[in-house]
Amino acid sequence: MRSSLEKSVVLVGGGISALMSAYFLKKISPDKSIYIIENSSKLGGKYSSFKYEDDLYFDQGMHVIYESCDEDIDNIYREILPESEWNIFHKNEKDIAGVFYNGKLQHYSHYIDLRNVSKNKYQLYLSSLFGSLNKPEDTGSAEKSLRSRFGDLIFKENHAKILLNLYGQEPKNLTDLAIKLTALERVLMFDEPEMLDLMKSSLIRSRIGFPNQLGLPDIRPNEQKALYPKKYGMQNFVDAFEAKLKELGVFVHKNTEVENITLDSGAISSIDVRVSKTENINLAVDTLIWCAGLPSIASGLGVSFEGVQYEQGRKIVYVNLIFDKPINTGRLYYFYCYDQGFSTHRVTNYSEYCPDEKARNRFRCCVELWPEKNNLIPDDLTEDNILGIAISELKTFGVISEQELKFSSVEKNVGRFPLPSLNNQNALNELRTRLKNINLRNLINIGVLSEKEIFFLPDVLNDAFEKLRGAFK
């Protein structure tokens, strides 16, 4: 076993939060020895890409980078790739999303549209909505929150069915994060002229969406932008990041497992990592930054899991496709499917936020399937079965008709979507408490769900950098 006597900052996990943190620390403390330990064969986490023959890449579904509105964070993107190598999207073009709901693909908004109902039902919906406006919002569960925002009728006839279909759990058992994950926090009730007047009220704006996302008046509190590499594939950004880190002297170990964590006097003194079947390294630890999830660090530290039960979410299957013509999604970068009877969770149209794709007449599309929504077991389905489901549902959505399929690949081993259940929230809260009770002064947890409802990249990075600034003054 090789040993490093010099104390190092060790980051376990090689996702974007780890790369950003390592880079930031190397900038403010260039003399520190920094290691990244990643279990898989590549960095980037969900921001890495699938690679096929002839350098053909596919991202893992929809992944543009949204700025964090923190200069320390957002400047790093431009330092890894210069401004000229990014597609940069401003204001309404930052996120152009839709939804397939009640048998219709909405190109104009991803908020559910409640205008296309009978006159009598519409009046009942208005009564349900406006009857809730002056009531305090309840955030105890997804159900309580949605009932308090929209009233019992709208919730019962819309959100309750959507959430049960998506997650297989009653909304009373889901957290508020379930509302945020697919933007269920607003509904569409009025046409543009009415909304231009109504949205002067912040209370109205918080519950009723503007019916034309590209025509939304500019009332944003900040200038947050979205970025995507001009050369298709988020892997290009990840590869450039890895090269830059190595240039700065960061040690990157992939295909590497943490085998043991040693404690001494209220701190982590060292970790043992297996780099290959024949080589182990013992690293003396100055600070351990864990970016690989609370359950894994709790397990590594021998924390008791008694009474802690974590429920699995839906298994994800990606169907990556290339067509000879653009798919029929208009300007949409992606859309969700809320209707029952479909395995599709989300369809991503890469060409709309990477114009280089259109210029090359190569039109990539990803159908993210959650087959368990349809009581299908992914492992029991052949790749031909899965491809058939994806193509059939794209036709039902009206997304393809005369397009010729030029390439397809099915990716089944990509994990599960985190289930936003109250049970899982309580389980993670309990693990956080048990980890804090160990009181290790040199352990920092960052990443998705490292803190309650920290899920989206800007929130993850803002949380991480706040912790890093506190620890490395």
C-alpha positions as CSV (number, residue, x, y, z in Angstrom):
1,M,0.0,0.0,0.0
2,R,1.3,3.4,-1.0
3,S,0.9,6.2,1.5
4,S,0.7,10.0,1.2
5,L,2.2,11.6,4.3
6,E,1.1,15.1,3.3
7,K,-2.4,16.0,4.4
8,S,-4.7,16.4,1.5
9,V,-8.1,17.8,0.7
10,V,-10.0,14.7,-0.6
11,L,-13.2,15.0,-2.6
12,V,-15.1,11.7,-3.0
13,G,-17.4,11.7,-6.0
14,G,-16.6,13.2,-9.4
15,G,-19.8,15.1,-10.3
16,I,-20.0,18.7,-11.2
17,S,-20.1,19.9,-7.6
18,A,-16.8,18.1,-6.9
19,L,-15.1,19.5,-10.0
20,M,-16.3,23.0,-9.2
21,S,-15.2,22.7,-5.6
22,A,-11.8,21.3,-6.4
23,Y,-11.2,24.1,-8.9
24,F,-12.3,26.8,-6.5
25,L,-10.1,25.4,-3.7
26,K,-7.1,25.2,-6.0
27,K,-7.6,28.8,-6.9
28,I,-7.7,30.1,-3.3
29,S,-5.2,27.6,-2.0
30,P,-2.8,26.7,-4.8
31,D,-0.4,24.9,-2.5
32,K,-2.9,22.5,-1.2
33,S,-2.8,18.9,-2.3
34,I,-6.2,18.0,-3.7
35,Y,-7.5,14.6,-4.8
36,I,-10.7,13.6,-6.5
37,I,-11.8,10.0,-6.0
38,E,-14.5,8.7,-8.4
39,N,-15.9,5.2,-8.4
40,S,-16.9,5.1,-12.1
41,S,-14.7,5.4,-15.3
42,K,-15.6,9.0,-16.0
43,L,-16.2,12.3,-14.3
44,G,-19.2,14.5,-14.5
45,G,-21.9,12.4,-12.9
46,K,-25.2,13.1,-14.7
47,Y,-23.5,15.7,-16.7
48,S,-21.3,13.1,-18.4
49,S,-22.3,11.7,-21.8
50,F,-22.8,8.3,-23.3
51,K,-20.1,7.7,-26.0
52,Y,-20.7,5.5,-29.0
53,E,-18.6,4.7,-32.1
54,D,-17.1,7.5,-34.2
55,D,-17.0,9.9,-31.2
56,L,-20.8,10.0,-31.1
57,Y,-22.0,11.5,-27.8
58,F,-25.4,11.6,-26.1
59,D,-26.0,13.5,-22.9
60,Q,-28.0,11.9,-20.2
61,G,-31.2,13.7,-21.0
62,M,-31.7,17.5,-20.6
63,H,-28.7,19.1,-19.0
64,V,-28.0,22.8,-19.6
65,I,-26.1,24.7,-16.9
66,Y,-28.0,27.4,-15.1
67,E,-25.9,30.1,-13.5
68,S,-25.9,30.4,-9.7
69,C,-25.7,34.2,-9.6
70,D,-22.5,33.9,-7.6
71,E,-19.5,35.3,-9.4
72,D,-17.1,32.8,-7.9
73,I,-19.2,30.0,-9.3
74,D,-20.3,31.4,-12.7
75,N,-16.8,32.7,-13.6
76,I,-15.5,29.2,-13.5
77,Y,-17.7,28.1,-16.4
78,R,-16.0,30.8,-18.6
79,E,-12.5,29.8,-17.3
80,I,-13.0,26.1,-18.3
81,L,-14.5,27.0,-21.7
82,P,-14.2,30.6,-23.1
83,E,-17.3,32.6,-23.7
84,S,-17.0,32.0,-27.4
85,E,-17.4,28.2,-26.9
86,W,-20.7,28.5,-25.1
87,N,-24.3,28.8,-26.3
88,I,-25.7,31.4,-23.8
89,F,-29.4,31.7,-23.3
90,H,-31.0,34.8,-21.8
91,K,-34.3,35.5,-20.2
92,N,-37.2,33.6,-21.8
93,E,-34.9,31.4,-23.9
94,K,-33.1,30.1,-20.8
95,D,-35.6,27.2,-20.4
96,I,-38.2,26.5,-23.1
97,A,-40.2,23.5,-21.8
98,G,-43.5,21.9,-22.4
99,V,-45.8,19.1,-21.2
100,F,-48.0,16.5,-22.7
101,Y,-51.2,16.7,-20.7
102,N,-54.8,15.7,-21.3
103,G,-53.8,14.3,-24.7
104,K,-52.2,17.5,-25.9
105,L,-48.6,18.6,-26.3
106,Q,-48.3,22.2,-24.9
107,H,-45.6,24.1,-26.7
108,Y,-46.4,27.4,-25.0
109,S,-45.8,26.4,-21.3
110,H,-44.9,23.5,-19.0
111,Y,-47.5,24.6,-16.5
112,I,-50.7,22.5,-16.7
113,D,-53.4,24.4,-18.7
114,L,-56.8,24.5,-17.1
115,R,-58.5,26.7,-19.7
116,N,-59.6,23.9,-22.0
117,V,-62.5,22.7,-20.0
118,S,-66.3,23.3,-20.0
119,K,-67.5,26.7,-19.0
120,N,-69.0,25.3,-15.8
121,K,-65.8,23.4,-14.8
122,Y,-63.8,26.5,-15.5
123,Q,-65.9,28.6,-13.1
124,L,-65.5,25.9,-10.5
125,Y,-61.7,25.9,-11.0
126,L,-61.7,29.7,-10.7
127,S,-63.6,29.4,-7.4
128,S,-61.2,26.7,-6.2
129,L,-58.2,28.9,-7.1
130,F,-59.3,32.2,-5.8
131,G,-60.8,30.7,-2.7
132,S,-57.3,29.6,-1.7
133,L,-55.5,32.9,-2.3
134,N,-55.9,34.4,1.1
135,K,-55.2,31.2,2.9
136,P,-51.7,30.6,4.4
137,E,-49.7,28.1,2.4
138,D,-49.2,24.7,4.0
139,T,-45.8,23.0,3.3
140,G,-46.2,19.8,5.3
141,S,-46.5,17.6,2.2
142,A,-47.0,17.9,-1.6
143,E,-50.7,17.4,-1.0
144,K,-51.0,20.1,1.7
145,S,-49.0,22.5,-0.3
146,L,-51.0,22.0,-3.5
147,R,-54.4,22.1,-1.8
148,S,-53.5,25.3,-0.1
149,R,-52.3,26.9,-3.3
150,F,-55.0,25.8,-5.7
151,G,-57.9,24.5,-3.6
152,D,-59.3,21.0,-3.2
153,L,-61.0,20.7,-6.7
154,I,-58.0,21.6,-8.8
155,F,-55.7,19.5,-6.7
156,K,-58.0,16.4,-6.7
157,E,-58.7,16.5,-10.5
158,N,-55.2,17.4,-11.7
159,H,-52.2,17.3,-9.3
160,A,-53.2,14.3,-7.3
161,K,-53.4,12.2,-10.5
162,I,-50.2,13.6,-12.0
163,L,-48.1,12.9,-8.9
164,L,-49.5,9.4,-8.3
165,N,-48.8,8.6,-12.0
166,L,-45.2,10.0,-11.8
167,Y,-44.0,8.5,-8.5
168,G,-46.5,5.7,-7.6
169,Q,-47.2,7.4,-4.3
170,E,-50.1,9.3,-2.9
171,P,-49.3,13.1,-2.8
172,K,-49.8,13.0,1.0
173,N,-46.7,10.9,1.2
174,L,-44.6,13.2,-1.0
175,T,-42.5,16.3,-0.2
176,D,-42.7,19.8,-1.6
177,L,-39.7,18.9,-3.8
178,A,-42.1,16.7,-5.9
179,I,-43.8,19.9,-6.9
180,K,-40.6,21.7,-7.9
181,L,-39.1,18.8,-9.9
182,T,-41.5,19.2,-12.8
183,A,-42.9,22.7,-12.1
184,L,-46.3,22.0,-10.7
185,E,-46.3,25.2,-8.6
186,R,-48.4,27.1,-11.1
187,V,-51.4,26.5,-13.4
188,L,-52.6,28.3,-16.5
189,M,-56.0,30.0,-16.1
190,F,-56.0,33.2,-18.2
191,D,-55.0,34.4,-21.7
192,E,-52.2,36.9,-22.2
193,P,-54.2,40.2,-22.0
194,E,-55.8,39.2,-18.7
195,M,-52.5,37.9,-17.2
196,L,-50.6,41.1,-18.2
197,D,-52.9,42.9,-15.6
198,L,-53.2,40.1,-13.1
199,M,-49.4,39.4,-12.8
200,K,-48.9,42.8,-11.3
201,S,-49.8,40.9,-8.1
202,S,-46.9,38.8,-6.8
203,L,-49.4,36.5,-5.2
204,I,-51.1,35.8,-8.5
205,R,-47.7,35.4,-10.2
206,S,-46.7,32.8,-7.7
207,R,-49.7,30.6,-8.6
208,I,-50.8,31.4,-12.1
209,G,-48.4,31.0,-15.0
210,F,-48.1,33.2,-18.1
211,P,-49.6,31.4,-21.0
212,N,-46.8,32.2,-23.5
213,Q,-43.4,31.4,-22.1
214,L,-41.5,33.2,-24.9
215,G,-43.6,36.3,-24.5
216,L,-43.3,36.5,-20.7
217,P,-42.6,40.1,-19.6
218,D,-39.2,40.6,-18.1
219,I,-39.8,40.8,-14.3
220,R,-36.9,38.6,-13.2
221,P,-35.0,39.6,-10.0
222,N,-31.7,38.6,-11.6
223,E,-29.9,38.1,-14.9
224,Q,-29.4,34.3,-14.5
225,K,-28.4,32.7,-17.8
226,A,-28.3,29.2,-19.1
227,L,-25.2,27.7,-20.9
228,Y,-24.6,24.8,-23.2
229,P,-21.4,24.0,-25.1
230,K,-21.5,25.1,-28.8
231,K,-19.9,21.8,-29.7
232,Y,-22.6,19.2,-28.9
233,G,-22.1,17.1,-25.7
234,M,-21.8,18.2,-22.1
235,Q,-18.9,15.7,-22.1
236,N,-16.8,18.4,-23.9
237,F,-17.2,20.6,-20.9
238,V,-16.4,17.8,-18.5
239,D,-13.3,16.7,-20.5
240,A,-12.1,20.3,-20.6
241,F,-12.7,20.5,-16.8
242,E,-10.7,17.4,-16.1
243,A,-7.8,18.6,-18.3
244,K,-7.8,22.0,-16.4
245,L,-7.8,20.3,-13.0
246,K,-4.9,18.1,-13.9
247,E,-3.0,21.1,-15.3
248,L,-3.5,22.8,-11.9
249,G,-2.1,19.8,-10.1
250,V,-5.3,18.2,-8.9
251,F,-4.9,14.4,-8.6
252,V,-7.8,12.6,-10.3
253,H,-8.4,8.9,-9.6
254,K,-11.2,7.2,-11.5
255,N,-12.4,3.6,-11.1
256,T,-11.4,4.0,-7.5
257,E,-13.2,2.9,-4.3
258,V,-13.0,4.2,-0.8
259,E,-12.3,1.1,1.4
260,N,-11.8,2.6,4.8
261,I,-12.1,5.8,6.7
262,T,-9.9,6.3,9.8
263,L,-10.9,8.6,12.7
264,D,-8.7,10.2,15.3
265,S,-9.5,12.8,18.0
266,G,-12.8,14.0,16.4
267,A,-11.5,14.2,12.9
268,I,-10.9,12.0,9.8
269,S,-7.2,11.3,9.8
270,S,-6.9,9.2,6.6
271,I,-8.7,7.2,4.0
272,D,-7.7,4.0,2.2
273,V,-8.7,3.9,-1.5
274,R,-8.4,1.0,-3.9
275,V,-7.1,2.3,-7.3
276,S,-6.9,-1.0,-9.0
277,K,-7.1,-4.7,-8.1
278,T,-3.5,-4.6,-7.0
279,E,-2.9,-1.1,-5.7
280,N,-4.2,0.7,-2.6
281,I,-3.4,4.2,-1.5
282,N,-3.6,5.6,2.0
283,L,-4.3,9.4,2.0
284,A,-3.7,11.5,5.0
285,V,-6.7,13.8,5.2
286,D,-6.8,17.5,5.9
287,T,-10.5,17.8,4.9
288,L,-12.8,15.2,3.4
289,I,-15.4,16.7,1.1
290,W,-18.1,14.1,0.4
291,C,-19.9,14.5,-2.9
292,A,-21.3,11.0,-3.2
293,G,-24.5,11.1,-1.2
294,L,-25.4,10.9,2.5
295,P,-26.1,7.2,2.7
296,S,-22.6,6.3,1.4
297,I,-20.7,8.5,3.9
298,A,-22.9,7.3,6.7
299,S,-22.1,3.7,5.8
300,G,-18.4,4.5,5.5
301,L,-18.3,6.0,8.9
302,G,-20.2,3.0,10.5
303,V,-23.3,5.1,11.3
304,S,-26.3,3.0,12.4
305,F,-29.1,2.6,9.8
306,E,-31.4,1.2,12.4
307,G,-34.9,2.5,11.8
308,V,-33.8,4.2,8.6
309,Q,-35.5,2.8,5.4
310,Y,-34.9,4.5,2.1
311,E,-37.5,3.9,-0.7
312,Q,-36.3,3.5,-4.3
313,G,-37.7,5.7,-7.1
314,R,-38.5,4.8,-10.6
315,K,-35.9,3.1,-12.7
316,I,-34.7,5.2,-15.6
317,V,-34.1,4.0,-19.1
318,Y,-32.7,6.3,-21.8
319,V,-33.5,5.8,-25.4
320,N,-31.1,7.8,-27.6
321,L,-32.2,8.5,-31.1
322,I,-31.0,10.3,-34.2
323,F,-33.5,11.2,-37.0
324,D,-32.9,12.6,-40.5
325,K,-35.3,15.5,-39.9
326,P,-36.1,17.7,-36.9
327,I,-38.7,16.3,-34.5
328,N,-42.0,18.2,-34.2
329,T,-41.5,19.9,-30.9
330,G,-41.3,23.5,-32.1
331,R,-38.9,25.5,-29.9
332,L,-39.1,23.2,-27.0
333,Y,-35.8,22.0,-25.4
334,Y,-37.8,19.3,-23.6
335,F,-41.3,18.3,-22.4
336,Y,-42.7,16.1,-19.7
337,C,-45.5,13.6,-20.0
338,Y,-48.1,13.7,-17.3
339,D,-50.8,11.5,-18.9
340,Q,-51.4,8.0,-17.7
341,G,-50.7,5.0,-19.9
342,F,-47.3,6.3,-21.0
343,S,-43.8,5.1,-20.0
344,T,-42.3,8.4,-21.1
345,H,-41.2,10.8,-18.4
346,R,-39.4,13.4,-20.5
347,V,-38.4,13.9,-24.2
348,T,-35.3,16.0,-24.9
349,N,-34.7,17.8,-28.3
350,Y,-31.0,18.6,-28.2
351,S,-31.0,20.5,-31.5
352,E,-33.0,23.4,-30.0
353,Y,-30.3,24.4,-27.5
354,C,-27.4,23.3,-29.6
355,P,-27.7,24.9,-33.1
356,D,-24.6,23.1,-34.2
357,E,-26.7,20.0,-34.4
358,K,-29.1,21.5,-36.9
359,A,-26.2,22.8,-39.0
360,R,-24.9,19.2,-39.3
361,N,-28.4,17.8,-40.2
362,R,-28.2,15.5,-37.3
363,F,-31.2,15.6,-35.0
364,R,-30.7,13.9,-31.7
365,C,-33.6,13.1,-29.3
366,C,-33.7,11.3,-25.9
367,V,-36.8,9.6,-24.6
368,E,-36.4,9.2,-20.9
369,L,-38.6,6.2,-19.9
370,W,-39.9,5.3,-16.5
371,P,-41.4,1.9,-17.5
372,E,-42.6,1.2,-13.9
373,K,-45.3,3.9,-14.4
374,N,-46.9,1.4,-16.7
375,N,-46.2,-1.5,-14.4
376,L,-43.4,-2.7,-16.7
377,I,-40.2,-4.1,-15.2
378,P,-37.3,-2.6,-17.2
379,D,-35.1,-5.7,-16.7
380,D,-37.8,-7.9,-18.2
381,L,-37.9,-5.8,-21.4
382,T,-35.6,-6.4,-24.4
383,E,-34.0,-3.4,-26.1
384,D,-36.3,-3.9,-29.0
385,N,-39.3,-3.8,-26.6
386,I,-38.0,-0.5,-25.1
387,L,-37.2,1.1,-28.5
388,G,-40.7,0.1,-29.7
389,I,-42.3,1.8,-26.7
390,A,-40.3,5.0,-27.2
391,I,-41.1,5.2,-31.0
392,S,-44.8,4.5,-30.4
393,E,-45.1,7.1,-27.7
394,L,-43.3,9.7,-29.8
395,K,-45.8,9.1,-32.6
396,T,-48.7,9.5,-30.1
397,F,-47.3,12.8,-28.9
398,G,-47.2,13.9,-32.5
399,V,-43.4,14.4,-32.3
400,I,-42.5,12.1,-35.3
401,S,-44.3,11.2,-38.4
402,E,-42.2,11.1,-41.5
403,Q,-38.8,11.2,-39.8
404,E,-36.4,8.3,-40.6
405,L,-34.5,6.8,-37.7
406,K,-30.8,6.8,-38.4
407,F,-29.4,5.7,-35.0
408,S,-30.8,4.2,-31.8
409,S,-29.4,3.0,-28.5
410,V,-31.0,1.9,-25.3
411,E,-29.3,2.6,-21.9
412,K,-30.8,0.6,-19.1
413,N,-28.1,0.8,-16.4
414,V,-28.4,4.4,-15.4
415,G,-29.9,4.1,-11.9
416,R,-33.2,5.4,-10.4
417,F,-34.7,8.8,-10.0
418,P,-34.6,9.9,-6.3
419,L,-38.1,9.4,-4.8
420,P,-39.2,12.7,-3.2
421,S,-41.2,11.0,-0.4
422,L,-41.6,12.1,3.1
423,N,-40.2,8.8,4.2
424,N,-37.0,9.4,2.3
425,Q,-36.8,13.0,3.5
426,N,-37.1,11.8,7.1
427,A,-34.5,9.1,6.5
428,L,-32.0,11.6,5.1
429,N,-32.8,14.0,8.0
430,E,-32.1,11.2,10.5
431,L,-28.8,10.4,8.8
432,R,-27.8,14.0,8.9
433,T,-28.5,14.1,12.6
434,R,-26.5,10.9,13.2
435,L,-23.6,12.3,11.1
436,K,-23.6,15.6,13.1
437,N,-23.6,13.7,16.3
438,I,-20.2,12.1,15.4
439,N,-19.0,15.8,15.3
440,L,-16.2,15.4,12.8
441,R,-14.6,18.8,12.3
442,N,-13.1,18.1,8.9
443,L,-16.0,16.5,7.0
444,I,-18.0,18.6,4.6
445,N,-21.1,17.1,2.8
446,I,-22.1,18.7,-0.5
447,G,-24.1,17.6,-3.5
448,V,-27.6,16.6,-4.4
449,L,-29.8,16.2,-1.2
450,S,-26.8,16.9,1.1
451,E,-29.2,19.3,2.7
452,K,-33.0,19.3,2.7
453,E,-34.4,19.8,-0.8
454,I,-31.0,20.8,-2.3
455,F,-31.5,19.3,-5.7
456,F,-30.9,21.6,-8.7
457,L,-27.4,22.5,-9.7
458,P,-27.4,26.2,-8.8
459,D,-28.7,25.4,-5.3
460,V,-26.2,22.6,-4.9
461,L,-23.3,24.8,-5.9
462,N,-24.4,27.8,-3.8
463,D,-24.6,25.5,-0.8
464,A,-21.2,23.9,-1.5
465,F,-19.4,27.2,-2.0
466,E,-20.9,28.7,1.2
467,K,-19.6,25.7,3.1
468,L,-16.2,25.9,1.4
469,R,-15.8,29.6,2.2
470,G,-16.6,28.9,5.8
471,A,-14.1,26.0,6.1
472,F,-11.2,27.6,4.0
473,K,-11.1,31.2,5.1
